[in-house]
Amino acid sequence: MLSWTITFLVIALIAGVLGFTGVARTATGIAKILFFLFLILFVASLLFRGF
């Protein structure tokens, strides 16, 4: 899941440099959602592994 986040972040950076602001904004939003989902699942797995 983290690899998808990095992929969308790279797409957003390239689109931003090339001037495609709509694509960059969308890719950034997807990357943020995936990153927070990864973070929540990571913390949950750490908590459940501890119990």
PDB file of N, H, CA, C and O in Angstrom:
ATOM      1  N   MET A   1       0.833  -1.189   0.000  1.00  0.00           N
ATOM      2  CA  MET A   1       0.000   0.000   0.000  1.00  0.00           C
ATOM      3  C   MET A   1       0.875   1.249   0.000  1.00  0.00           C
ATOM      4  O   MET A   1       0.530   2.266  -0.602  1.00  0.00           O
ATOM      5  N   LEU A   2       1.994   1.155   0.675  1.00  0.00           N
ATOM      6  H   LEU A   2       2.274   0.329   1.164  1.00  0.00           H
ATOM      7  CA  LEU A   2       2.885   2.317   0.704  1.00  0.00           C
ATOM      8  C   LEU A   2       3.478   2.574  -0.681  1.00  0.00           C
ATOM      9  O   LEU A   2       3.761   3.719  -1.033  1.00  0.00           O
ATOM     10  N   SER A   3       3.666   1.521  -1.459  1.00  0.00           N
ATOM     11  H   SER A   3       3.437   0.590  -1.173  1.00  0.00           H
ATOM     12  CA  SER A   3       4.199   1.709  -2.816  1.00  0.00           C
ATOM     13  C   SER A   3       3.196   2.453  -3.700  1.00  0.00           C
ATOM     14  O   SER A   3       3.592   3.247  -4.553  1.00  0.00           O
ATOM     15  N   TRP A   4       1.901   2.200  -3.499  1.00  0.00           N
ATOM     16  H   TRP A   4       1.579   1.555  -2.805  1.00  0.00           H
ATOM     17  CA  TRP A   4       0.878   2.942  -4.252  1.00  0.00           C
ATOM     18  C   TRP A   4       0.902   4.421  -3.876  1.00  0.00           C
ATOM     19  O   TRP A   4       0.734   5.293  -4.728  1.00  0.00           O
ATOM     20  N   THR A   5       1.112   4.690  -2.591  1.00  0.00           N
ATOM     21  H   THR A   5       1.249   3.981  -1.898  1.00  0.00           H
ATOM     22  CA  THR A   5       1.187   6.076  -2.134  1.00  0.00           C
ATOM     23  C   THR A   5       2.344   6.801  -2.803  1.00  0.00           C
ATOM     24  O   THR A   5       2.195   7.929  -3.272  1.00  0.00           O
ATOM     25  N   ILE A   6       3.488   6.149  -2.842  1.00  0.00           N
ATOM     26  H   ILE A   6       3.609   5.233  -2.460  1.00  0.00           H
ATOM     27  CA  ILE A   6       4.665   6.761  -3.470  1.00  0.00           C
ATOM     28  C   ILE A   6       4.429   6.940  -4.970  1.00  0.00           C
ATOM     29  O   ILE A   6       4.839   7.947  -5.548  1.00  0.00           O
ATOM     30  N   THR A   7       3.774   5.972  -5.597  1.00  0.00           N
ATOM     31  H   THR A   7       3.441   5.154  -5.127  1.00  0.00           H
ATOM     32  CA  THR A   7       3.474   6.073  -7.025  1.00  0.00           C
ATOM     33  C   THR A   7       2.592   7.280  -7.319  1.00  0.00           C
ATOM     34  O   THR A   7       2.882   8.050  -8.234  1.00  0.00           O
ATOM     35  N   PHE A   8       1.519   7.450  -6.553  1.00  0.00           N
ATOM     36  H   PHE A   8       1.283   6.824  -5.810  1.00  0.00           H
ATOM     37  CA  PHE A   8       0.636   8.592  -6.777  1.00  0.00           C
ATOM     38  C   PHE A   8       1.328   9.907  -6.443  1.00  0.00           C
ATOM     39  O   PHE A   8       1.045  10.930  -7.066  1.00  0.00           O
ATOM     40  N   LEU A   9       2.226   9.891  -5.473  1.00  0.00           N
ATOM     41  H   LEU A   9       2.455   9.060  -4.967  1.00  0.00           H
ATOM     42  CA  LEU A   9       2.969  11.102  -5.146  1.00  0.00           C
ATOM     43  C   LEU A   9       3.891  11.497  -6.297  1.00  0.00           C
ATOM     44  O   LEU A   9       4.003  12.678  -6.625  1.00  0.00           O
ATOM     45  N   VAL A  10       4.543  10.523  -6.906  1.00  0.00           N
ATOM     46  H   VAL A  10       4.451   9.563  -6.640  1.00  0.00           H
ATOM     47  CA  VAL A  10       5.409  10.802  -8.056  1.00  0.00           C
ATOM     48  C   VAL A  10       4.581  11.305  -9.234  1.00  0.00           C
ATOM     49  O   VAL A  10       4.997  12.232  -9.929  1.00  0.00           O
ATOM     50  N   ILE A  11       3.420  10.706  -9.465  1.00  0.00           N
ATOM     51  H   ILE A  11       3.082   9.953  -8.900  1.00  0.00           H
ATOM     52  CA  ILE A  11       2.535  11.168 -10.534  1.00  0.00           C
ATOM     53  C   ILE A  11       2.117  12.612 -10.285  1.00  0.00           C
ATOM     54  O   ILE A  11       2.079  13.422 -11.212  1.00  0.00           O
ATOM     55  N   ALA A  12       1.803  12.930  -9.034  1.00  0.00           N
ATOM     56  H   ALA A  12       1.833  12.272  -8.282  1.00  0.00           H
ATOM     57  CA  ALA A  12       1.402  14.301  -8.703  1.00  0.00           C
ATOM     58  C   ALA A  12       2.547  15.281  -8.927  1.00  0.00           C
ATOM     59  O   ALA A  12       2.330  16.383  -9.430  1.00  0.00           O
ATOM     60  N   LEU A  13       3.755  14.891  -8.560  1.00  0.00           N
ATOM     61  H   LEU A  13       3.931  13.996  -8.151  1.00  0.00           H
ATOM     62  CA  LEU A  13       4.898  15.785  -8.760  1.00  0.00           C
ATOM     63  C   LEU A  13       5.170  16.024 -10.240  1.00  0.00           C
ATOM     64  O   LEU A  13       5.417  17.158 -10.652  1.00  0.00           O
ATOM     65  N   ILE A  14       5.127  14.969 -11.033  1.00  0.00           N
ATOM     66  H   ILE A  14       4.926  14.049 -10.699  1.00  0.00           H
ATOM     67  CA  ILE A  14       5.369  15.120 -12.468  1.00  0.00           C
ATOM     68  C   ILE A  14       4.263  15.958 -13.114  1.00  0.00           C
ATOM     69  O   ILE A  14       4.542  16.831 -13.936  1.00  0.00           O
ATOM     70  N   ALA A  15       3.019  15.692 -12.742  1.00  0.00           N
ATOM     71  H   ALA A  15       2.793  14.982 -12.074  1.00  0.00           H
ATOM     72  CA  ALA A  15       1.910  16.461 -13.305  1.00  0.00           C
ATOM     73  C   ALA A  15       1.992  17.927 -12.886  1.00  0.00           C
ATOM     74  O   ALA A  15       1.671  18.818 -13.673  1.00  0.00           O
ATOM     75  N   GLY A  16       2.416  18.174 -11.662  1.00  0.00           N
ATOM     76  H   GLY A  16       2.676  17.451 -11.023  1.00  0.00           H
ATOM     77  CA  GLY A  16       2.561  19.558 -11.207  1.00  0.00           C
ATOM     78  C   GLY A  16       3.641  20.305 -11.955  1.00  0.00           C
ATOM     79  O   GLY A  16       3.481  21.482 -12.279  1.00  0.00           O
ATOM     80  N   VAL A  17       4.747  19.623 -12.231  1.00  0.00           N
ATOM     81  H   VAL A  17       4.877  18.668 -11.968  1.00  0.00           H
ATOM     82  CA  VAL A  17       5.838  20.256 -12.979  1.00  0.00           C
ATOM     83  C   VAL A  17       5.406  20.554 -14.410  1.00  0.00           C
ATOM     84  O   VAL A  17       5.769  21.587 -14.973  1.00  0.00           O
ATOM     85  N   LEU A  18       4.628  19.641 -14.996  1.00  0.00           N
ATOM     86  H   LEU A  18       4.334  18.802 -14.539  1.00  0.00           H
ATOM     87  CA  LEU A  18       4.197  19.828 -16.379  1.00  0.00           C
ATOM     88  C   LEU A  18       2.997  20.758 -16.515  1.00  0.00           C
ATOM     89  O   LEU A  18       2.619  21.117 -17.630  1.00  0.00           O
ATOM     90  N   GLY A  19       2.400  21.149 -15.407  1.00  0.00           N
ATOM     91  H   GLY A  19       2.708  20.857 -14.501  1.00  0.00           H
ATOM     92  CA  GLY A  19       1.320  22.119 -15.447  1.00  0.00           C
ATOM     93  C   GLY A  19      -0.081  21.537 -15.451  1.00  0.00           C
ATOM     94  O   GLY A  19      -1.053  22.268 -15.640  1.00  0.00           O
ATOM     95  N   PHE A  20      -0.197  20.245 -15.246  1.00  0.00           N
ATOM     96  H   PHE A  20       0.593  19.651 -15.093  1.00  0.00           H
ATOM     97  CA  PHE A  20      -1.520  19.611 -15.180  1.00  0.00           C
ATOM     98  C   PHE A  20      -2.015  19.673 -13.734  1.00  0.00           C
ATOM     99  O   PHE A  20      -1.895  18.703 -12.986  1.00  0.00           O
ATOM    100  N   THR A  21      -2.562  20.808 -13.358  1.00  0.00           N
ATOM    101  H   THR A  21      -2.659  21.596 -13.966  1.00  0.00           H
ATOM    102  CA  THR A  21      -2.905  21.015 -11.946  1.00  0.00           C
ATOM    103  C   THR A  21      -4.060  20.141 -11.493  1.00  0.00           C
ATOM    104  O   THR A  21      -4.083  19.716 -10.338  1.00  0.00           O
ATOM    105  N   GLY A  22      -5.016  19.861 -12.360  1.00  0.00           N
ATOM    106  H   GLY A  22      -4.998  20.207 -13.298  1.00  0.00           H
ATOM    107  CA  GLY A  22      -6.144  19.012 -11.973  1.00  0.00           C
ATOM    108  C   GLY A  22      -5.696  17.599 -11.673  1.00  0.00           C
ATOM    109  O   GLY A  22      -6.121  17.002 -10.683  1.00  0.00           O
ATOM    110  N   VAL A  23      -4.840  17.065 -12.524  1.00  0.00           N
ATOM    111  H   VAL A  23      -4.495  17.550 -13.327  1.00  0.00           H
ATOM    112  CA  VAL A  23      -4.312  15.721 -12.313  1.00  0.00           C
ATOM    113  C   VAL A  23      -3.442  15.695 -11.070  1.00  0.00           C
ATOM    114  O   VAL A  23      -3.504  14.747 -10.287  1.00  0.00           O
ATOM    115  N   ALA A  24      -2.636  16.725 -10.883  1.00  0.00           N
ATOM    116  H   ALA A  24      -2.586  17.496 -11.519  1.00  0.00           H
ATOM    117  CA  ALA A  24      -1.753  16.785  -9.720  1.00  0.00           C
ATOM    118  C   ALA A  24      -2.564  16.847  -8.428  1.00  0.00           C
ATOM    119  O   ALA A  24      -2.216  16.188  -7.448  1.00  0.00           O
ATOM    120  N   ARG A  25      -3.633  17.625  -8.418  1.00  0.00           N
ATOM    121  H   ARG A  25      -3.916  18.160  -9.214  1.00  0.00           H
ATOM    122  CA  ARG A  25      -4.464  17.748  -7.228  1.00  0.00           C
ATOM    123  C   ARG A  25      -5.156  16.423  -6.906  1.00  0.00           C
ATOM    124  O   ARG A  25      -5.243  16.028  -5.743  1.00  0.00           O
ATOM    125  N   THR A  26      -5.643  15.744  -7.937  1.00  0.00           N
ATOM    126  H   THR A  26      -5.572  16.064  -8.881  1.00  0.00           H
ATOM    127  CA  THR A  26      -6.309  14.466  -7.733  1.00  0.00           C
ATOM    128  C   THR A  26      -5.327  13.411  -7.228  1.00  0.00           C
ATOM    129  O   THR A  26      -5.634  12.678  -6.288  1.00  0.00           O
ATOM    130  N   ALA A  27      -4.160  13.332  -7.841  1.00  0.00           N
ATOM    131  H   ALA A  27      -3.910  13.927  -8.605  1.00  0.00           H
ATOM    132  CA  ALA A  27      -3.161  12.350  -7.428  1.00  0.00           C
ATOM    133  C   ALA A  27      -2.670  12.631  -6.013  1.00  0.00           C
ATOM    134  O   ALA A  27      -2.402  11.699  -5.255  1.00  0.00           O
ATOM    135  N   THR A  28      -2.549  13.895  -5.654  1.00  0.00           N
ATOM    136  H   THR A  28      -2.766  14.652  -6.269  1.00  0.00           H
ATOM    137  CA  THR A  28      -2.138  14.243  -4.292  1.00  0.00           C
ATOM    138  C   THR A  28      -3.201  13.822  -3.280  1.00  0.00           C
ATOM    139  O   THR A  28      -2.870  13.316  -2.207  1.00  0.00           O
ATOM    140  N   GLY A  29      -4.458  14.026  -3.612  1.00  0.00           N
ATOM    141  H   GLY A  29      -4.726  14.437  -4.483  1.00  0.00           H
ATOM    142  CA  GLY A  29      -5.543  13.607  -2.723  1.00  0.00           C
ATOM    143  C   GLY A  29      -5.557  12.103  -2.517  1.00  0.00           C
ATOM    144  O   GLY A  29      -5.733  11.625  -1.397  1.00  0.00           O
ATOM    145  N   ILE A  30      -5.371  11.359  -3.595  1.00  0.00           N
ATOM    146  H   ILE A  30      -5.227  11.747  -4.506  1.00  0.00           H
ATOM    147  CA  ILE A  30      -5.333   9.898  -3.484  1.00  0.00           C
ATOM    148  C   ILE A  30      -4.133   9.464  -2.653  1.00  0.00           C
ATOM    149  O   ILE A  30      -4.245   8.560  -1.825  1.00  0.00           O
ATOM    150  N   ALA A  31      -2.991  10.100  -2.868  1.00  0.00           N
ATOM    151  H   ALA A  31      -2.901  10.834  -3.541  1.00  0.00           H
ATOM    152  CA  ALA A  31      -1.788   9.751  -2.106  1.00  0.00           C
ATOM    153  C   ALA A  31      -1.987  10.023  -0.623  1.00  0.00           C
ATOM    154  O   ALA A  31      -1.541   9.233   0.210  1.00  0.00           O
ATOM    155  N   LYS A  32      -2.646  11.121  -0.274  1.00  0.00           N
ATOM    156  H   LYS A  32      -3.009  11.763  -0.950  1.00  0.00           H
ATOM    157  CA  LYS A  32      -2.906  11.430   1.137  1.00  0.00           C
ATOM    158  C   LYS A  32      -3.815  10.379   1.771  1.00  0.00           C
ATOM    159  O   LYS A  32      -3.559   9.918   2.883  1.00  0.00           O
ATOM    160  N   ILE A  33      -4.873  10.005   1.058  1.00  0.00           N
ATOM    161  H   ILE A  33      -5.081  10.379   0.154  1.00  0.00           H
ATOM    162  CA  ILE A  33      -5.810   9.018   1.586  1.00  0.00           C
ATOM    163  C   ILE A  33      -5.106   7.682   1.802  1.00  0.00           C
ATOM    164  O   ILE A  33      -5.262   7.056   2.851  1.00  0.00           O
ATOM    165  N   LEU A  34      -4.333   7.246   0.814  1.00  0.00           N
ATOM    166  H   LEU A  34      -4.206   7.754  -0.038  1.00  0.00           H
ATOM    167  CA  LEU A  34      -3.627   5.980   0.937  1.00  0.00           C
ATOM    168  C   LEU A  34      -2.591   6.013   2.058  1.00  0.00           C
ATOM    169  O   LEU A  34      -2.410   5.021   2.763  1.00  0.00           O
ATOM    170  N   PHE A  35      -1.911   7.146   2.226  1.00  0.00           N
ATOM    171  H   PHE A  35      -2.059   7.953   1.654  1.00  0.00           H
ATOM    172  CA  PHE A  35      -0.919   7.251   3.290  1.00  0.00           C
ATOM    173  C   PHE A  35      -1.563   7.157   4.658  1.00  0.00           C
ATOM    174  O   PHE A  35      -1.056   6.446   5.525  1.00  0.00           O
ATOM    175  N   PHE A  36      -2.666   7.854   4.876  1.00  0.00           N
ATOM    176  H   PHE A  36      -3.078   8.431   4.172  1.00  0.00           H
ATOM    177  CA  PHE A  36      -3.321   7.797   6.179  1.00  0.00           C
ATOM    178  C   PHE A  36      -3.930   6.420   6.437  1.00  0.00           C
ATOM    179  O   PHE A  36      -3.942   5.951   7.575  1.00  0.00           O
ATOM    180  N   LEU A  37      -4.432   5.774   5.391  1.00  0.00           N
ATOM    181  H   LEU A  37      -4.422   6.155   4.466  1.00  0.00           H
ATOM    182  CA  LEU A  37      -4.940   4.422   5.539  1.00  0.00           C
ATOM    183  C   LEU A  37      -3.810   3.470   5.914  1.00  0.00           C
ATOM    184  O   LEU A  37      -3.983   2.618   6.785  1.00  0.00           O
ATOM    185  N   PHE A  38      -2.654   3.608   5.263  1.00  0.00           N
ATOM    186  H   PHE A  38      -2.514   4.300   4.556  1.00  0.00           H
ATOM    187  CA  PHE A  38      -1.485   2.812   5.610  1.00  0.00           C
ATOM    188  C   PHE A  38      -1.062   3.058   7.049  1.00  0.00           C
ATOM    189  O   PHE A  38      -0.743   2.117   7.776  1.00  0.00           O
ATOM    190  N   LEU A  39      -1.059   4.316   7.460  1.00  0.00           N
ATOM    191  H   LEU A  39      -1.319   5.080   6.870  1.00  0.00           H
ATOM    192  CA  LEU A  39      -0.640   4.659   8.812  1.00  0.00           C
ATOM    193  C   LEU A  39      -1.573   4.061   9.853  1.00  0.00           C
ATOM    194  O   LEU A  39      -1.110   3.548  10.871  1.00  0.00           O
ATOM    195  N   ILE A  40      -2.872   4.118   9.618  1.00  0.00           N
ATOM    196  H   ILE A  40      -3.248   4.535   8.790  1.00  0.00           H
ATOM    197  CA  ILE A  40      -3.845   3.547  10.547  1.00  0.00           C
ATOM    198  C   ILE A  40      -3.683   2.036  10.639  1.00  0.00           C
ATOM    199  O   ILE A  40      -3.702   1.472  11.733  1.00  0.00           O
ATOM    200  N   LEU A  41      -3.524   1.380   9.493  1.00  0.00           N
ATOM    201  H   LEU A  41      -3.508   1.837   8.604  1.00  0.00           H
ATOM    202  CA  LEU A  41      -3.355  -0.069   9.502  1.00  0.00           C
ATOM    203  C   LEU A  41      -2.035  -0.474  10.153  1.00  0.00           C
ATOM    204  O   LEU A  41      -1.967  -1.506  10.820  1.00  0.00           O
ATOM    205  N   PHE A  42      -1.001   0.318   9.969  1.00  0.00           N
ATOM    206  H   PHE A  42      -1.057   1.156   9.427  1.00  0.00           H
ATOM    207  CA  PHE A  42       0.286   0.028  10.591  1.00  0.00           C
ATOM    208  C   PHE A  42       0.204   0.130  12.110  1.00  0.00           C
ATOM    209  O   PHE A  42       0.702  -0.743  12.821  1.00  0.00           O
ATOM    210  N   VAL A  43      -0.414   1.183  12.602  1.00  0.00           N
ATOM    211  H   VAL A  43      -0.818   1.892  12.024  1.00  0.00           H
ATOM    212  CA  VAL A  43      -0.572   1.348  14.053  1.00  0.00           C
ATOM    213  C   VAL A  43      -1.461   0.238  14.628  1.00  0.00           C
ATOM    214  O   VAL A  43      -1.185  -0.288  15.706  1.00  0.00           O
ATOM    215  N   ALA A  44      -2.516  -0.109  13.909  1.00  0.00           N
ATOM    216  H   ALA A  44      -2.740   0.318  13.033  1.00  0.00           H
ATOM    217  CA  ALA A  44      -3.399  -1.178  14.377  1.00  0.00           C
ATOM    218  C   ALA A  44      -2.651  -2.507  14.438  1.00  0.00           C
ATOM    219  O   ALA A  44      -2.838  -3.274  15.383  1.00  0.00           O
ATOM    220  N   SER A  45      -1.817  -2.789  13.457  1.00  0.00           N
ATOM    221  H   SER A  45      -1.665  -2.167  12.689  1.00  0.00           H
ATOM    222  CA  SER A  45      -1.072  -4.044  13.481  1.00  0.00           C
ATOM    223  C   SER A  45      -0.059  -4.056  14.610  1.00  0.00           C
ATOM    224  O   SER A  45       0.185  -5.104  15.208  1.00  0.00           O
ATOM    225  N   LEU A  46       0.544  -2.897  14.917  1.00  0.00           N
ATOM    226  H   LEU A  46       0.346  -2.045  14.432  1.00  0.00           H
ATOM    227  CA  LEU A  46       1.456  -2.840  16.057  1.00  0.00           C
ATOM    228  C   LEU A  46       0.730  -3.073  17.378  1.00  0.00           C
ATOM    229  O   LEU A  46       1.238  -3.764  18.261  1.00  0.00           O
ATOM    230  N   LEU A  47      -0.458  -2.492  17.506  1.00  0.00           N
ATOM    231  H   LEU A  47      -0.871  -1.931  16.788  1.00  0.00           H
ATOM    232  CA  LEU A  47      -1.228  -2.670  18.748  1.00  0.00           C
ATOM    233  C   LEU A  47      -1.687  -4.104  18.915  1.00  0.00           C
ATOM    234  O   LEU A  47      -1.581  -4.661  20.007  1.00  0.00           O
ATOM    235  N   PHE A  48      -2.191  -4.708  17.860  1.00  0.00           N
ATOM    236  H   PHE A  48      -2.277  -4.256  16.972  1.00  0.00           H
ATOM    237  CA  PHE A  48      -2.692  -6.087  17.966  1.00  0.00           C
ATOM    238  C   PHE A  48      -1.565  -7.087  18.126  1.00  0.00           C
ATOM    239  O   PHE A  48      -1.763  -8.141  18.731  1.00  0.00           O
ATOM    240  N   ARG A  49      -0.390  -6.786  17.600  1.00  0.00           N
ATOM    241  H   ARG A  49      -0.230  -5.931  17.108  1.00  0.00           H
ATOM    242  CA  ARG A  49       0.743  -7.667  17.781  1.00  0.00           C
ATOM    243  C   ARG A  49       1.214  -7.633  19.233  1.00  0.00           C
ATOM    244  O   ARG A  49       1.703  -8.633  19.758  1.00  0.00           O
ATOM    245  N   GLY A  50       1.064  -6.480  19.873  1.00  0.00           N
ATOM    246  H   GLY A  50       0.667  -5.668  19.447  1.00  0.00           H
ATOM    247  CA  GLY A  50       1.463  -6.336  21.274  1.00  0.00           C
ATOM    248  C   GLY A  50       0.553  -7.093  22.221  1.00  0.00           C
ATOM    249  O   GLY A  50       0.984  -7.507  23.297  1.00  0.00           O
ATOM    250  N   PHE A  51      -0.705  -7.280  21.834  1.00  0.00           N
ATOM    251  H   PHE A  51      -1.055  -6.944  20.959  1.00  0.00           H
ATOM    252  CA  PHE A  51      -1.647  -8.008  22.686  1.00  0.00           C
ATOM    253  C   PHE A  51      -1.576  -9.442  22.311  1.00  0.00           C
ATOM    254  O   PHE A  51      -2.282 -10.268  22.891  1.00  0.00           O
TER     255      PHE A  51
END
